Amino acid sequence: MKRVWLFVGLAGILLLSGCFNKSQKGDELIAFYNHWMENWEIDSSTYSSLNWTEDAEEMLLIIENDILPVLTKSVDYLEQTDLEYRAVNDLNELLLDRESYLLALFQELADELNPDSTESETEIALEKFNENSMPIADKNKELAESLDTLMDKYHVYWITEYDSNGKELEKLGKDR
């Protein structure tokens, strides 16, 4: 009889520790992803300004000043991040794969553009960039699916906050 109670007690402890572990994984997911988003996610307006620019010199300035430094810091952060839980680490790996690919892609474009590029040379470089950027859609989809799965599993949600300028910020959070 003592063995039965011991088994029931141990099973209960294991079940309860799993609940606490789930909460900790959710907290790690929130801390990791929000920290990355606050510091290294490139604003969509940067990409928009690059898309609307037709001058090779201006494109090169945007890439060198606004995109490459952010992607380099993002890759460095993701490579150096030491996460406790495998599920969050797997998300980190997906993000690192995407960011590394983007960094190489933009670096290649920057190498091909120069202030003296003709319109034809710029168009060729952009066509090559567009062809090579096709896998980004798949990487983004895989990343979004993984994040959605983790959010559901650990009861994490998108929340809206505002910075000091009133700009809307989307972050991960939990019900408190």
Summary of the structure (lengths in Angstrom):
residues: 176
radius of gyration: 21.9
end to end distance: 41.0
largest distance: 86.5
contacts: 456
relative contact order: 0.12
helix: 76%
strand: 8%
